[in-house]
């Protein structure tokens, strides 16, 4: 099978998965496994790869995401324990004293927490810091969790431009320059992006307010206390252990940011300590673990299934062939406008390409094309990294996206539907800002 046919097969695979997800035909795990298996069979039947090679590709793909799956299982359990123990209810009370039923204030707080949480450049850790803390507040104020995700991913997309962020480092590697040097060039666009992220929180906070969000009875604390007194939750609440649980959560978050050990291991230890202290005894511990096993199993299976998909398409280099085909469609007279073209198309392309294939597959091809028209390689890279970053965490080929949607209790199709066009608009505004500020020129 030639490269063009492989690319077309790759496009067909991704489009079919996206359609299945958006049409709600099946759960994401089955869509990834089913469609990827059909693609793998086509590759074997056509003699492109052997069964053994496809097995190795799938093994490599799953190996690349297994740590994220483990992270999700133990993070869900840890935050579930903290919720059962009543820690978040106390924190929510304190937050509500500051912002009350101010929906816009809650939205802005979400944006700021996400920006601070993403200083380490880790998407998974940012979701784990922001969503469990803010989701209960959104529920109390009747704000939509899709809005929480939209504000969160907009802030994360902007902060992901830092020099130690994955996309910036990958682009700098391709260009052969220091990540700090690339970051200094795109810093004006990032500054605009930060303003846009805060504006996004303000605008969507007002949209939620117009929808009727806010404490209906004006007494959020009372509703929290009533929830704590419910029969089902009262036996699990541990008010006397609040400060211990708060300190444990803070230590876990600090370790996530600063310790160079696997994130899932940090949550494993956190879960062990939290269970032993809050719920001593095997019987009660089993009850707690079983109560949170459903969401953990569902999302872990989805992430592992996405690993099968990434293994089939990425390890086989099909995504590289897809990049070459896309690049061939750029008309010669439009060559000097390459950064503008790729900037506008970056958000839709993010749904098709994982981070590595986008920057290590597509970017070198486009730089080569741009060189023929005198385009500065840095301009192509900046347009790709800034505009693509906006959409990183709405892409179904980015494992952290499933972590965020799982924590927020949102179907990925709803996340994409609610965020796609807004995020695309944000990326275009950032692109225009880069042109106006002289970062990009043609």
Protein Blocks (a to p, Z undefined) as FASTA:
>chain_A
ZZklmmmmmmmmmmmmmmmmmnomacfklmmmmmmmmmmmmmmmnomacfklmmmmmmmm
mmmmmmmmmmmmmmmmmmmmmmmnommmmmmmmmmmmnomafklmmmmmmmmmmmmmmno
paklmmmmmmmmmmmmmmmnopafklmmmmmmmmmmmmmmpmkbmklmmmmmmnopafkl
mmmmmmmmmmmmmmmmmmmmmmmmmmmmmnopacfkopaklmmmmmmmpmklmmmpcfkl
mmmmmmmmmmmmmmmmmpccdfklmmmmmmmmmmmmmmgcjklmmmmmmmmmmmmmmmmm
mmmmmmmmmmmmmmnommmmmmmmmmmmpcfklmmmmmmmmmmmmmmmmmmpcfklmmmm
mmmmmmmmmmmnopafklmmmmmmmmmmmmmmmcfkbmklmmmmmmnopafklmmmmmmm
mmmmmmmmmmmmmmmnomacZZ
